[in-house]
Amino acid sequence: MRSVSEIAAPSSDWALAASIGLNTNILEINLINLILVVGILFYYGRGVLINFLESRERTILNTIRDAEERHEEATKKLQKARIRLQQAKVKADEIRINGLTQMDREQRDLVDAADKDLKGLEDSKNFAIRFEKQRAIEQVRQQVSRLASERALEGLNSRLDNQLHLRVIDYHIGLFRAMRNKSD
């Protein structure tokens, strides 16, 4: 029975392998050993490397596709947000204009109400002034009338004697008779 080394390589090959040999000393590696190692790695590692690179390529492509989808979705959301922003600006302008219009209307209403109240107060003041003026004039008339009556009475009392008193009575009696005769 043969050993595993004899099956893998005939004994004549071992002599050749022993003469070539691999130098495992890293500091003494020569160009041939390096090419040999790279060749072995390329030959046996090629499938693994290709599978790894293909898997990596699929992952990258999926990531790019997902990123593009997210970009499209974000672009759509951005567009919708811009539309909503524009609508909000239009609505804000409408609200501002309505507010300014309402403020102007209320200001005019307040000014009109204040003018009306002022006119009412002015009319009330003028009425009060006229009333007080008339009352003051009436008081002055009454006082002047009373003073005139008092002075006249004093003057009559100082000049009135019995003789003058009888003449005044006779005069008035004569006036009454004349008035009565005219009316009959």
C-alpha positions in Angstrom: 0.0 0.0 0.0 1.2 3.4 -0.9 1.4 6.4 1.4 -0.5 9.5 0.8 2.6 11.3 -0.5 3.2 8.6 -3.1 -0.4 8.9 -4.4 -0.3 12.6 -4.6 3.0 12.7 -6.3 5.2 9.9 -7.6 8.6 9.5 -5.9 10.4 10.9 -8.9 8.6 14.1 -8.4 9.7 14.3 -4.8 13.3 14.5 -5.8 12.4 17.5 -8.0 10.4 19.1 -5.3 13.2 18.7 -2.8 15.6 20.4 -5.2 13.2 23.3 -5.9 11.8 23.7 -2.4 9.9 26.6 -0.9 11.8 29.2 1.1 9.6 30.1 4.0 11.8 32.7 5.4 10.0 35.9 4.8 13.1 38.0 4.6 14.7 35.7 2.0 11.7 35.3 -0.3 12.7 35.7 -3.8 10.8 36.6 -6.9 10.1 33.1 -7.9 8.6 32.2 -4.6 6.5 35.3 -4.7 5.2 34.5 -8.2 4.5 31.0 -7.2 2.5 32.0 -4.1 0.5 34.6 -6.1 -0.2 32.0 -8.8 -1.4 29.5 -6.3 -3.6 32.1 -4.6 -4.9 33.2 -8.0 -5.7 29.7 -9.1 -7.3 28.5 -6.0 -8.6 31.8 -4.6 -10.0 33.0 -7.9 -13.5 31.4 -7.4 -13.7 32.7 -3.9 -12.6 36.1 -4.9 -15.0 36.2 -7.9 -17.9 35.1 -5.6 -16.9 37.7 -3.1 -16.6 40.5 -5.7 -19.9 39.4 -7.3 -21.6 39.5 -3.9 -20.1 42.8 -3.2 -21.2 44.1 -6.6 -24.8 43.0 -6.0 -24.7 44.6 -2.5 -23.4 47.8 -4.0 -26.0 47.8 -6.8 -28.8 47.1 -4.3 -27.5 49.9 -2.1 -27.4 52.3 -5.1 -30.9 51.2 -6.2 -32.2 51.7 -2.7 -30.5 55.1 -2.5 -32.0 56.1 -5.9 -35.4 55.0 -4.7 -35.0 56.9 -1.5 -33.7 59.9 -3.5 -36.9 59.7 -5.7 -39.1 59.4 -2.7 -37.3 62.3 -1.0 -37.6 64.4 -4.2 -41.3 63.7 -4.3 -41.7 64.6 -0.6 -39.6 67.7 -1.2 -41.8 68.7 -4.1 -44.9 68.1 -2.0 -43.4 70.1 0.8 -42.6 72.9 -1.6 -46.2 72.9 -2.8 -47.5 72.9 0.8 -45.1 75.7 1.6 -46.3 77.7 -1.4 -49.9 77.1 -0.3 -49.0 78.1 3.2 -47.4 81.3 1.9 -50.6 82.0 -0.1 -52.8 81.3 2.9 -50.6 83.4 5.1 -50.8 86.3 2.7 -54.6 85.9 2.6 -54.7 85.9 6.4 -52.4 88.9 6.5 -54.5 90.8 3.9 -57.7 89.8 5.7 -56.3 90.9 9.0 -55.2 94.2 7.6 -58.6 94.7 6.0 -60.4 93.8 9.2 -58.1 96.1 11.2 -58.8 99.0 8.8 -62.5 98.3 8.9 -62.5 98.1 12.7 -60.3 101.3 12.9 -62.8 103.1 10.6 -65.7 101.8 12.7 -64.0 103.0 15.9 -63.3 106.4 14.4 -66.9 106.6 13.2 -68.2 105.6 16.6 -65.8 108.0 18.3 -67.0 110.8 16.0 -70.6 109.9 16.7 -70.0 109.9 20.4 -68.1 113.1 20.2 -71.0 114.7 18.2 -73.5 113.4 20.8 -71.4 114.8 23.6 -71.1 118.1 21.7 -74.8 118.2 21.2 -75.4 117.3 24.8 -72.9 120.0 25.9 -74.5 122.6 23.7 -78.0 121.6 25.0 -76.7 121.8 28.6 -75.1 125.2 27.9 -78.4 126.6 26.3 -80.4 125.2 29.2 -78.1 126.7 31.8 -78.0 130.0 29.9 -81.8 130.1 29.7 -82.0 129.2 33.4 -79.5 131.9 34.3 -81.4 134.4 32.1 -84.7 133.4 33.8 -83.1 133.8 37.2 -81.7 137.2 36.3 -85.1 138.3 35.0 -86.8 137.1 38.1 -84.2 138.9 40.2 -84.4 142.1 38.1 -88.2 141.9 38.2 -88.2 141.4 41.9 -85.7 144.2 42.4 -87.6 146.5 40.1 -90.8 145.7 41.9 -89.2 146.3 45.3 -87.8 149.7 44.1 -91.0 150.7 42.5 -92.9 149.8 45.7 -90.4 151.7 47.8 -90.6 154.6 45.4 -94.4 154.5 45.5 -94.5 154.2 49.3 -92.1 157.1 49.7 -94.2 159.3 47.3 -97.6 157.9 48.0 -99.8 159.9 50.1 -103.6 159.6 50.6 -104.4 162.1 47.9 -102.3 160.4 45.2 -103.7 157.1 46.3 -107.2 158.2 45.7 -106.4 159.7 42.3 -104.8 156.4 41.2 -107.9 154.4 42.4 -110.2 156.8 40.6 -108.1 156.6 37.4 -108.3 152.8 37.4 -112.0 152.8 38.1 -112.5 155.0 35.1 -110.5 152.6 32.9 -112.6 149.7 34.0 -115.8 151.6 33.3 -114.5 152.5 29.8 -113.6 149.0 29.1 -117.0 147.8 30.3 -118.8 150.3 28.1 -116.9 149.3 25.1 -117.6 145.6 25.6 -121.3 146.2 26.1 
